[in-house]
Amino acid sequence: MPEKSKSRMEKSTAWLKKGGVIMDVTTPEQAKIAEEAGAIAVMALERVPADIRAAGGVARMADPDIILRIMDAVTIPVM
């Protein structure tokens, strides 16, 4: 593995281990609240896990337009 790639991977691993909360969000407004509350990242979902379980347990990808709006709304990573 090239040294530059190895260094980048080590930094990403360290970032993941630094601690913090990754919040599930469905709207840009929720993402802003999560960021202001100290979340280290947000996960853009069609529905939150409780709603997914209530509807039979089928998770779907969020609408790409919503994902882009969430990315524009916050400075933390969006997954």
Order of alpha helices (4+ residues) and beta strands (2+ residues): alpha-beta-alpha-beta-alpha-alpha
